[in-house]
Amino acid sequence: MTETLVERARRVIPGGVNSGQRRLEGLEDLVVASTSGASFTDTHGRTYTDYHAAFGPPVLGHNDPDVDRAASETSRKVDLMGVGITEIEIELAERIVQLIPSVQKVLLTVTGSEATFHALRVARAATGRRHIIKFQGCYHGWHDSVAMNVISAPERVGMKDPLSAGILPDVLDATIVLPFNDADAVERELEARPAGVAAIILEPIPHNVGALLPAPGYLQRLRELCTKHGTVLVFDEVITGFRHGLGGFQSVAGVTPDLTTFGKAVANGYPMGGIGGRADLMDLFSSTPGQPVLFAGTYNGHPATAAAALATISKMQREPVHEHIFRLGERARSGLRELYARLGLPVVVTGFGSVFVTYFMDGPAERYDDLLRNDKAMYVGYRRNLLEHGVFELPMNLKRSHVSYAHKEADIDALLEATETAVLKTRDELVARRRNST
Ligand SMILES: Cc1ncc(COP(=O)(O)O)c(C=O)c1O
């Protein structure tokens, strides 16, 4: 018997996939064959409207022709050289500096994890301090200082909850985890530490647990506290950057951090991350000879990727991309609210711009603890049932959904219709299952 693709993958790739969370229950046989605009097709020929969007990058939709053309034209002209700079990197840096309020200078990486790694390292170097603060529910990548306390089990909230084995206890110890949307807790922590805190890092909207919107004045308070205590404020805009506005969510909130990390939507799916911010901090990186903070990466500023980023940003500037994705995001959120009200189901439908999420619980949804009330079986169950309708929202607890420029009004209408059927079916399944288990 011939081996299936999934079997071949399992034999040579641990778990059969190249990143944690890509192989989920109910999706064991998923092999993606092609992507296009707002959809993807698997090797069984099933096509889905894609709201997962690879966790966020393809803000214009998959295989955007302008972005692909820019990347391929550039790669025919100039390849990676690893010495000097290319014009396209300069142009991209100028554009980013122009657009993101906090960014006076910018360096490119390949991933968001590298960007947040460098942000914390430069903050420690600049302040001479050891500790950093992150928030329960925020994800900043896979490296040791931040790989903890994202989607924590209820009994793990309030303690260190590492995402991985193998993290040195010293590193875990140097990260303080606090609840999001509680500025008093941050103030208490900063006041209580005479040696100070090097950095506070946060997603301005913690999208790694759906969407916790910052309370009015919260980001401003963090800004004031960081200024008062000489702590470096880092907005991790890897999800929110470019997607929520060309200037990132900081331009929406009117709060300027010291450093900003970005990734995902900046290059519409081509691998790029970056860090930018105050010139005095950015000038500490060893891209300036003799400066003390190591910054290196063979693929940083890859010309083809830089061209993809420039084409992505240019299209967002040229065409009504944000207007479109915000309108469709709002159509999804308001349609979902109307739908659940009609069904008499208690939910919180929330999000921002192109991102939407439904928690199956009563409000509020302000901090991670609130999300412990979410009915996980409903959350995951209706998303599994949505697959039958050709709609793909990642069937995993607390994951958000995204609209791209390639989605159409009709896609949202189909999403709403499919959601109603999938939710009702899931509710019946759960009632039956819960009845049978009692
Ligand atoms: C807010 C945030 N920061 C950082 C990262 C890490 O980025 P990457 O996966 O490109 O390393 C992610 C990835 O999901 C993220 O959501």
The ligand as an SDF file (V2000), in Angstrom:
LIG
                    3D

 16 16  0  0  0  0  0  0  0  0999 V2000
    2.4320   38.9940   19.2790 C   0  0  0  0  0  0  0  0  0  0  0  0
    3.4720   38.0460   18.7610 C   0  0  0  0  0  0  0  0  0  0  0  0
    4.7550   38.2960   18.9770 N   0  0  0  0  0  0  0  0  0  0  0  0
    5.7260   37.5000   18.5020 C   0  0  0  0  0  0  0  0  0  0  0  0
    5.4160   36.3610   17.7900 C   0  0  0  0  0  0  0  0  0  0  0  0
    6.5040   35.4850   17.2700 C   0  0  0  0  0  0  0  0  0  0  0  0
    6.6110   35.6550   15.8980 O   0  0  0  0  0  0  0  0  0  0  0  0
    7.2390   34.4830   14.9940 P   0  0  0  0  0  0  0  0  0  0  0  0
    6.2980   33.3290   15.0450 O   0  0  0  0  0  0  0  0  0  0  0  0
    7.3590   35.1230   13.6370 O   0  0  0  0  0  0  0  0  0  0  0  0
    8.5730   34.1560   15.5870 O   0  0  0  0  0  0  0  0  0  0  0  0
    4.0740   36.0560   17.5440 C   0  0  0  0  0  0  0  0  0  0  0  0
    3.7050   34.8530   16.7770 C   0  0  0  0  0  0  0  0  0  0  0  0
    2.5880   34.4240   16.7290 O   0  0  0  0  0  0  0  0  0  0  0  0
    3.0750   36.9090   18.0540 C   0  0  0  0  0  0  0  0  0  0  0  0
    1.7660   36.6420   17.8590 O   0  0  0  0  0  0  0  0  0  0  0  0
  1  2  1  0
  2  3  1  0
  2 15  2  0
  3  4  2  0
  4  5  1  0
  5  6  1  0
  5 12  2  0
  6  7  1  0
  7  8  1  0
  8  9  2  0
  8 10  1  0
  8 11  1  0
 12 13  1  0
 12 15  1  0
 13 14  2  0
 15 16  1  0
M  END
$$$$
